[in-house]
Structures are given as C-alpha cells and as structure tokens.
Amino acid sequence: MKDIVQVLSWIVFGKYFVHTVGMAVHIIRDIFSYADRFQGSVFVIQIDYDVIAHPSFPMVLQDLVLLHQIGIRVVLVPGARSHIDEILQRYGIDCPKVNGVRVSSAEAIPFIKMAAFDAANRVMTLLSRHRVTGIIGNWVRSRGLGVIDGVDYEESGKVDAISIDLISSVLDDGLVPIFPCIGWSLIGRPY
C-alpha cells in the first residue's frame, strides 16, 4: 500500500523518473486497482508525534493527501505522547506512568491539552497547504479510568464512545477529521 502511494506521489510531483513506458503503465495500473479497491473505505491513521515533528513529515502527509484525493476517506489521529512528556517536563509537572499509562493530575491537564492540540493543529496546517480541509473535533466521549489495582489514575481516561454519525457526516462533506488525543466526558470534563 505505502509503496504504491509513494510511487504515485513520485509520479504526480515529478520526483521519480519512469525509465520505460511499460513500467509507467504497470505502475499506473497498480495505482488504479488500489484506488478502485479501497475507494470509499475509511482509513484511520494514527501518526506518532515524533513523525509529526520530523522535517520529512510534510512528505508523509503529502502521501496521506493522495489517499484522500483518490477517494479514500482518511481519519487522522495525531499522537502526542512524546510532546506531552516534553511540555510537562518544561513546566516541571511530574506525571508518573503506571503500566504504560500516564497518571495525569488536574494540574497537568491544561498542558496535556496544549500538547495534544498543538499536534492536531500541525497536521491541520499542513493539510491546508495541500488545499485539503481538516477539521479538529471532539468526536470521542471518554471517562476516567478510576482506581485500578490500587492505583488512582486521577484525570487519565479511556474511550467510552465515538460519534460515528458525526464523523461520517464530516467525511461525506469531503473533509478530513482530526482526532486530538483528548476525549471529553458527558459533562465536558477532559481526559
């Protein structure tokens, strides 16, 4: 999959020299069969923050834009774990991790939101450069983890529900939904 999309981006953006007409025809047939096979399908793609922060990320996003342009319904989920770690450290806020889960204090939540929305905004900004409209939304309802095996996870949460109908509507409008790694409870509390 990635190889075909990469070749498509090379052809479209002139980064690849096709040596023979036969090779070009073969590549184009592969691309069209791929597009036909997955056109209208939803691809949910989680992007680690280290990828977002990398200087080559615009090229990666360009490939994702091509998926969108050939009719694949792309949903992007920018990860922010390393960015959250960086922001919390910068502001001197300690949030230990237990079993790989950050124990987020009420004091940490504004900084976690800042990092999560920064990651989502970076993705949306780059989509705009390609004339693709991304929309950041709160389509995830979450709830607190509570106390597990004697550990109070404080403000850390988990997904409770996803607003599939709203996401489908956004996709039907030709937009790219962007999910920040924050969810909200029924009373508007972020997790």
C-alpha positions in Angstrom: 0.0 0.0 0.0 2.6 2.6 1.1 4.8 1.7 -1.9 2.0 2.4 -4.4 1.1 5.7 -2.7 4.8 6.7 -2.7 5.2 5.9 -6.4 2.0 7.9 -7.1 3.4 10.8 -5.2 6.7 10.5 -7.2 4.8 10.5 -10.5 2.5 13.3 -9.6 5.2 15.5 -8.1 7.9 14.7 -10.6 10.3 13.1 -8.1 10.5 9.8 -9.9 11.8 9.2 -13.4 10.0 6.3 -15.1 12.5 4.6 -17.4 10.1 2.8 -19.8 6.6 3.3 -21.0 5.8 -0.3 -19.9 7.0 0.4 -16.4 4.8 3.5 -16.3 1.8 1.7 -17.5 2.3 -1.1 -14.9 2.7 1.5 -12.1 -0.4 3.4 -13.1 -2.5 0.1 -13.4 -1.4 -0.8 -9.9 -2.4 2.6 -8.6 -5.8 2.5 -10.2 -6.5 -1.0 -9.0 -5.6 0.1 -5.5 -7.8 3.2 -5.8 -10.7 1.1 -7.1 -10.3 -1.5 -4.3 -10.3 1.0 -1.4 -12.3 4.0 -2.8 -14.9 4.9 -0.2 -13.2 3.0 2.5 -12.3 4.7 5.8 -8.6 4.6 6.8 -7.9 5.6 10.4 -4.3 6.6 10.6 -2.5 7.3 13.9 0.6 9.4 13.5 3.2 9.4 16.3 4.3 12.9 17.4 7.9 12.0 16.6 6.8 11.6 13.0 4.8 14.9 13.1 7.9 16.8 14.4 10.3 15.3 11.9 11.4 17.5 9.0 10.2 14.9 6.5 6.6 14.9 7.8 5.3 17.1 5.0 6.2 14.4 2.6 4.4 11.8 4.6 1.3 14.0 4.8 1.5 14.5 1.1 1.1 10.7 0.7 -1.9 10.8 3.0 -3.4 13.7 1.0 -3.1 11.5 -2.1 -5.1 8.8 -0.4 -7.8 11.4 0.3 -7.6 12.6 -3.3 -8.2 9.1 -4.8 -11.4 8.7 -2.8 -10.2 7.0 0.4 -11.9 8.5 3.5 -9.0 9.5 5.7 -9.3 10.0 9.5 -6.1 11.2 11.2 -5.2 10.7 14.9 -2.1 12.7 15.8 -0.3 11.1 18.8 1.2 13.4 21.3 2.8 11.2 24.0 6.4 12.5 23.5 5.2 16.1 23.0 3.2 15.8 26.3 6.3 14.5 28.0 8.3 17.4 26.7 5.7 20.0 27.7 5.2 18.5 31.2 9.0 18.4 31.8 9.4 22.0 30.5 6.8 23.2 33.1 8.1 21.0 35.9 5.0 18.8 36.2 5.5 15.2 37.2 3.1 12.6 35.9 4.4 9.1 36.5 3.4 6.3 34.2 2.0 3.1 35.6 1.8 0.1 33.2 2.4 2.5 30.3 -0.4 4.8 31.3 0.3 8.4 32.4 -1.3 9.3 35.7 -2.5 12.8 34.8 -3.1 15.2 37.6 -5.6 18.1 37.4 -2.6 20.4 37.2 -1.3 18.6 34.2 -4.5 18.6 32.1 -4.1 22.1 30.6 -0.6 21.2 29.5 -1.7 17.9 28.1 -4.4 19.7 26.1 -1.9 22.2 24.9 0.4 19.5 23.6 -2.5 17.4 22.1 -4.0 20.4 20.2 -0.6 21.5 19.1 0.0 18.2 17.4 -3.5 18.2 15.8 -3.0 21.8 14.7 0.3 21.0 13.0 -1.5 18.3 11.0 -4.4 20.6 10.1 -1.9 23.4 9.0 -0.1 21.0 6.6 -3.4 19.7 5.2 -4.3 23.3 4.4 -1.1 23.7 2.3 -2.4 20.9 0.1 -5.9 22.6 -0.1 -7.4 19.8 1.9 -9.7 20.9 4.8 -9.0 19.2 8.1 -11.3 19.6 11.0 -10.4 19.0 14.6 -13.3 17.8 16.6 -14.4 16.3 19.9 -15.9 13.1 18.5 -14.6 10.9 21.3 -16.5 10.6 24.6 -14.3 9.4 27.4 -14.5 8.6 31.1 -12.0 8.4 33.9 -10.0 5.2 34.4 -10.6 5.5 38.2 -8.7 3.2 40.5 -7.2 0.0 39.1 -5.2 -2.4 41.3 -4.8 0.3 43.9 -3.6 3.0 41.5 -5.6 6.1 41.3 -5.3 7.3 37.6 -6.7 10.7 38.6 -7.5 12.5 35.3 -6.5 9.8 32.9 -9.3 8.3 30.9 -10.3 5.9 28.3 -12.7 6.0 25.3 -16.3 5.5 26.2 -17.9 6.2 22.8 -17.2 7.6 19.4 -19.7 9.8 17.4 -19.7 7.7 14.3 -22.6 9.6 12.7 -20.9 12.9 13.0 -17.6 11.6 11.7 -19.5 10.0 8.7 -21.1 13.4 8.0 -17.7 15.1 8.1 -16.3 12.5 5.7 -19.3 12.8 3.4 -18.5 16.5 3.1 -15.0 15.7 1.8 -13.3 16.8 5.0 -10.5 15.1 6.9 -11.4 14.6 10.6 -8.5 15.1 13.0 -8.8 13.5 16.4 -6.8 15.1 19.2 -5.7 12.5 21.8 -8.1 14.1 24.3 -11.7 12.9 25.0 -14.5 14.6 27.0 -17.0 13.1 29.4 -20.7 13.8 29.1 -20.3 16.8 31.5 -17.4 18.2 29.4 -14.5 17.0 31.6 -11.3 16.3 29.5 -9.5 13.0 29.9 
